[in-house]
Amino acid sequence: MTLYTWLLFLSTISLLSAIPGPNMIFVLNTRINQTLKETLISTAGCLLGVSISITACCITLLFLSNLQTIFIKLINLFGIVYLFIIGIKHLKYKSKQLNHDNAFKFKTRGNLFINGFFVAICNPKTLLFIISFFPQFINSNSPLLPQYSILIFTFIVCEFSWMLIYIWGGEKIKVLIKKPKFFYLFNKIIGTFFILFSISLISLNLT
């Protein structure tokens, strides 16, 4: 993996981690309704769930990488199509406010750590996203394990960094992402990004 590839991954995942999905909304709402200590406990559980999810995905990808090259190409193609579809969905998203009902799906089950863990581990979109996204930055001609290890570590650091930002922002961030105009514009920007990114991946795979 070249430095350029890693920097591209870092910049991309930093932007994507900022998207207020179930993990971030869970952390944000916990901070608003609980103490800082309790929020950090929930965040630790959430981060553990994310770490287990992406590690399991990468182990699966490592196994699949030992198969035929054409199968690897199919995985990359699936990833590109999936990212493009995500972009289209964001552009066509009609809701003008953030839906965070699922963020507290496990609020009454177990302690704070377990709550955070299950919010992260039970999000199938995370698994699908990792499987489709990570292979785009992997050089199949180089050792795979070090590359996946770097991507996993980078992803976890970015995710944790944004969790801390959401914790620090608290009420201010919640008010911002609830504004209809902001959320509408945010979806348009993210959707455009995903579409352009998937198109660039197509051009790279054709060269």
N, C-alpha and C positions, 0 to 999 in steps of 0.2 A: 504494500500500500504506500503510495507516494504521499508527500506532505500536502500536495494540492488536493488529492482525493480526500484526505482527512479533513482539511480545512473546508472543503465543499460540504462534507458530511456534517461537520460541526456547525457551520452557518445554517444549513438546512434544518437540522434537528433542533437547533436553538429556537428557530422560528416556529417550528411545529409544536414544540413542547409548550410554547406560550399559549396555544389554543386552549380555551377553558373547557376541557372535557371533564368526564366524571372524576378523575383523580384530583385535578386542580380545584374543581368546585367543592369537592368533599373537604379538601384542606382549607379552602377559603371559608366555608360555612362553619367548620369546626372552630376556626380561629375567632369568628364573630361570636359564636355561642359558648365557647369554652375558654379556659385559661391558656396561656402560652405553653405551659408545661403539658397540659392535656393535648394541645394541638400537635406538639412535637412528638408525643407518643403515637398519635394517630398517623402522623406523617411517616414515622419510622415503619409502621405496619404497612402503609401504602407503598413505601419505597421497597420494602421486602417483597411485596406482591409483584411489583413491576420487575424487580431483579430476577425473580424466579420465572416469570413469564417470558422475558426476553432471552434468558439463558436456555430455557426449554426449547424455544423457537430456534435459536442458533444451533443447538445440538441436533435438532431435526434437519436443519439446513446443511450442517456438516455431513450428516449421513446421506442426504440426497445428493450432495456434491460428489460422492463417490460413484454415482451412477453415470449413465451415458451423458455426453456433452449436450446432446439434443434435449435431454430432460432439463438440464440447467438453463438452456435457452428458453424452454417453455415456462420455467419458473420466473425468469426475468420478464418474459412477455406478459405473464399473468400479473406480475407486479406493476408493470407499466399501465396495463388496462385498468387495474384496480385504482391506481393513483389518479388516472384520468376520470374515472367514474366519481371518485371522491370530489374532484374539482367541479364536475358538473352538478353534483348534489349541493355543494356549497353555493354555486351561482344561482341555483333554482330554489334555494331555501326560502320559504315564504314566511316563516315565523320571524318576527322582529324583536323577540326577546328570548333570553336564555332559558332553556328548560333544564332545571337542575333537580327534578324530582327523583331521578335515579341515584343521585349522589348520596341520599340518605336511605337507600334501600335496606341497609343492614344496621340502621341506627340503633335499634333496640335489641340487637343480637350480639351478646358478648360484650367484652370490654373495648376500650378505645383502639387498642393495637389491632385486635381482631377485626374491628370495623374497617379500619384503613386497609388491612390486608385483603379482605374480601372485596372491597370496592375495586381494588387494582387487579386482583387475580381473576375475577369473574367478568372482566370486560373482554368479550371475544374480539372486538374491533382492534384491540391492542395486538393480539396474536396475529390477526390477519394482516395488520399494517406492517408489523416487523418482518413477517415472512415475505411480503411483497417489496419492502423498502430496502432492507439491509443488503440483499444480493446485488443491488445496483452499484454498490461501492466496493465490491469484492473482486480482486484480481485472481481468477481461477488458475493462473500460471504460477502463483506464489503460494507459500504455505497458508492454509486457511485458518488454522486455529489462532495464530497471533493476530490476524486481521479481525476475526470475530471478537476476540478478547478486547481489542482496542475500541471497536464499535460499541460493545456492551458497556465498557467503562465510560466512554464518552457520553452515551445515551443516559446512563444513570446519573452522571454528574450534572448534565443539562436538566434532567427532570427534577433532581433535588434542588438545583439552583432556582428553578422557576417556582417550586413549592415554597421555598423560603421567601421569594418575592411576593407570592400570593399571601403568605402568612404576614409579612411585613405590611403589605398594602391594606389588608383587612377590608374594612368598610368602604374605603375609597375605591378599591378595585371593583367591589361588588356593585356599587352605585354606577360605575362607568359601564360595565358590561351589561347592565340592565337597561341602558339607554337604547331605545329602538334604532335610532340613526346610527349609533356606534356599532351595534350588533349587525345591522344590515350591511354597513360598509365593510365590517370585519369579514363577514362571510364572502363578500365579493372579492376582497383582496386575497383571502386564502384560496378560494376557488380558482381564481386566475393563476395564482402561484402553482397549484397542483397541476393544472392543465399545461402551463408552459414547461414545468419541470418534466412531465411525462413525455411531452413532445421532444424535449432535448434528449431524453433517454432513448427515444426511438432513433434519433439521428446518430447517437453514439453506438447503438447496437447494430446499425446498418453499415457503419464504417469498419 
